[in-house]
Amino acid sequence: MHRTLLIAYAPRPQGEDALRLGRSLSDVLEMDRAVVEVIDWPDGLVLDGDLEIVTRERREELAEHVVAEFGSAPADIIVRSGGSAGRVIQAEAAALAARLLVIGSAHHGPIGDAVLGATGETVILDAPCAVAIAPRRYTESSDHEIRRIGVGFDGSAEAWTALETAVGVAGLVGGTVSVIVVARFPSWSHATAYATLTLAEYHERDLEEREEMMRSGLERVPAPIRGEGVVITGPPGEVLAEHSRDLDLMLVGSRGYGRLKRTILGSTSRKLLRNAHCPVLITPRGAGLDPLELRTAAASVRS
């Protein structure tokens, strides 16, 4: 069974980051590679044939560049012109029945951070598959190995999909899975002694529930994969971003609304992407627990 990973490329550093992450992930996940580039409508065109010439020449240039990066030609090299880049990328992912779409970050924001621009946000909000986002300057990193995998876990159906996907990736690479649960306690500036005691009791109960949630997640990490769990207090997006310093890949699930089999960003994911220090992979809704079909890949490795 063919499983396609589509890389959204642009001839700038962020496009190179996406290309490098796409190479790493396709190697790890044993997926066919495809590359799409959306170019601006060339000035001065008169005939449809002129556009065909421009896109054909750009496709040849892109193919040469991609072969130099991968060492072999991908399954498809696609060049499109005009329209919303985000919508074109979504359409190509759907046409290829891609399991994973890889994009780069926007050109602004602090160095090293994964910051979404308009195209990236459009792609993620309604992507027909999982989306992986490369942090800025990923190409310049000395280590592109994917072994330390983290999951932002809150017990939701979407979080279970992210966890199962992380387990699948770790099984292919012999890596570790970190189940990261965030406890965000409420606070009030004024409280009576009784209310303060009640709040403290609430904190303790909530922390116990979060720790139980973390343990239930860890139970789904089978041997011989090494699993570890952590419960951290703080704003979820910021906490996950800080924890990403020690990871090679962070997974989160889509929000619990929106159309089925689509990814969609919530506030936690947005904050994570603004400050992530490693690639982030967002799994889609409604695609089951194995949206990348990693169990199929793992079965073929074992056979």
N, C-alpha and C positions, 0 to 999 in steps of 0.2 A: 504494500500500500504506500503510495506516494504521499508525503506530508511536506507542505511547502512553507518555507519561511521567506517572507517578502521584506526586503530592505528598502526603505524610502531614502533615496540618495539626493544630495544637492552638492554642487562643486564648491564647498566651503568646509571649514574645519568640523562643523557639526555633522555634515554629511560623511566625512571620513570617520567620525566617531561611530555613527550608525553602521557604516560598512565594517568597521573593526569588531563591533559588538555582534553584528550579524554573523561574521565569520566564526567567532567564538561559540555562539549559541548553536549555529547550524552544525558545527563539529560535535559539540556535546550532545545535542538532541537528535543527531543523525537525520537532519531534514534537508530536502532539496532547497537550493537557494535561488531566489529570483530578486531582481533589482528593478526599481522603478524610479524614474526621474521626471519631474514636471518642469518644463521649461516655459519661460515667458514667450508670448506670441511674438515671433520675430518681426521687426520693423520692415516696412517696404515690400511685404509679400503681396502679390497680385493674384496668382493662380494657386489652386490646390496642389498642383505638382511641385511648386516651389516649397511648400510646407513639407511635402513628402521628402524632398531632397535634404532639407534642413534636419528633419528628425532622423533620417537614415544616417546622415553624417554624424550626428550626435550619438546615435546608438552605437555606431562603430567605435567612436572615441571612448564611450563609457564601457563598452565591452573590453577594450584593451586595458583600461584602467582597472576594471574589476578582476580580470585574469591576472594582472600583476599583483593584486592584493591576495587573491585566493589561490593562485597557482593553477586554476582550472576555470573553465567557463561555467557560469551558473545555468540553471535550467531555462531562464527567461531574462532578457534584457528589454525593458519597456521604457519608451520615451513618449511622453504625452505633452501637448501644448495647450495653453489657455485654460480658463476656468479656475475654480478654487482648488489650490493644490491639495488641501485636506480632503475635499470631496473626491478628487481624482484618485488619490491614494486609497481611500476607502473602497472605491469602485473596483480598482484593480485587485485589492485583497479579496473582495467578494468574488470577482471573476475567476480568480485562481483557486478559490476555496482554501485560502491560506490559513494555517493554524496559528501563525505568529507573525506579527508585523513589528519591525524594528525601526525606530526613528531616533533622530538626534535631538539635542536641546536647542533652545533659542540662542541667539547670539549675545543676549544681554544677561545681566545678573552676575553675581560673584564668581570668580574663577573657580572652576571645579564643580560647580553646582549644576543640577539638572533643572533648567528653567524652561517651561513651556511657552512657546509663542502661539500666535493665532493658529498656525497650521497644525502644530502639535496638539493643541486643545481640541480642534475640530476633529482630528483623527481619533483621539482617545474617546471623546464623548459618544461617538456612534460607530466605533470600529466593529467589524463583523467577527473579530477574533481577538485573541490575546494580544497585548501590545507591550513591547519592551522599549524602555527609554534609556539611551546612553547618557551618562553625565558629561558635562563639558570637559574637554581635554582628555577624554578616555583613551584616545589614540596615543597620547603622550605617556600614559601609565606604563610602568615597567612590568606589570603583572596583569595578564588578561585571563588567568586561570579561573575557572569557576568551580569552587569546591565548598566554600563557606556560604551556606544559603540560609537566609532568614525569612520568616513569615510574620507579618502583622496579623495577629489572631484575636478575634473578638467573639468567637463561637457562632457567628452567623453562617448561613449556608454558603455565602460567597467566600468567607474565610476558610471553610472546610475545603472548598475547591482550590484555593491558593495553597493550603497545606498539602493536599494530595499531590498537587503539581510539584511542589517543592520536594516531596518525598520521591517522586518520579525522577526529577533531575538528579537528586543526590544518589539515587540508585544507579544511574548511568555513569556517574563520575566517581563513585566511592567517596562522596562528600559528607558533610555534616548538615543537620537541620536545626536551626534555632527557632523555637516557638516563642514569640515576643508578645506578651500581653501587657496592655497599658491600663493602669488604674488612674482615673482622673477624678480626684475627690473634689466635691464642691466646698466652697469657703464663703463665709459671711463676715463682714467687718465688725458686726455687733452681735453679741450672744450673751445670754445669761449663763450662770454656772450650770443650770440644768440642761440648757440647750447645748452647751459645750460638751457636756458629758454624753448627751445623745448623739452629737455629731461624731465624737470619738468612737462610740459604739458602732455607728454607721460605717465609719472608716474601717474598723476591724472586720465587720461582716462583709463589706465589699471586697476587702483584700482577700479574705478567705475564699470568696466566690471566684475571684480572679485567679487565685492560685489553683483552685480546683479546675477551672477552665484550662489553665496551662497544662495541668497534669493529664486532662482528657485529650488534649492535643498531642502530647508526647506519647500517649498510648498508641497513637496511630502511626508512629515512626517505627517501622519494623527493624529487627536485627538483620544484617549487621550494620545498618546505617546508625551512626551515632547521633542521638538527639540530645538537645539541651534546652531548658526552658528558663525564662526569666519574666518576672513581673516588675514593671517599672512605673513609677508614679509621675505624671506630668501631662502636658498637652500632647495628644497622640502623634500628630504630624511631626512635631519637633523631636519627640522621644525616638520615634522610628528613624528619623533622619540622622540623629546623633549615633544611634546604634549601627547605622549603615557603614560607619567608618571601619568596622571590623568584619565586614561581609564582602563577598564577591557578587552577590545577587540578592535583592530583596523582592519578595512577592507580597502582593496585596490583592484582595478581591475587589470587584466592582461594588458600587453602591446598590442597595436593595431596592432600586426603582429603575424605571426606564424600560425600553423594549428588551425582550428576551434575546439572548445570544448577542448582546452588545456590551461594550465596556462603557462605564460612565464614572466621572470623577466626583468624589465628595470632598468635603473640606479637609479631611485628614490626608487624602491622597495628594491634593494640591499642595499642602504644606510640606509633605514628604518630598514631592518632586522639586520644590523650590530649593531644597537644601540637601538632597541625597548625595552621598559620596560614593555610591556604587550604582550599577544599573538597577532599574526598578522594572519589574514585570507585573502587569495588571491582567488578571484573568477575567474572561467574559462571564456574563450571567447566562444561565439557561443552557449551558453546553455540557452539563454533567460534571463529574468529578475529575475527568481526564481530558480537558479541552485540547491538549497538545498531543493526545494519543501516545503518551510516553510508555504506557504498559505494553502497547504493541511493539515499540522499539526495544524495551527491556526483554520481552519474550524472544525477539529475534536474536538478541545478543546471547541469551542463555542457550538457545538452540544451536 
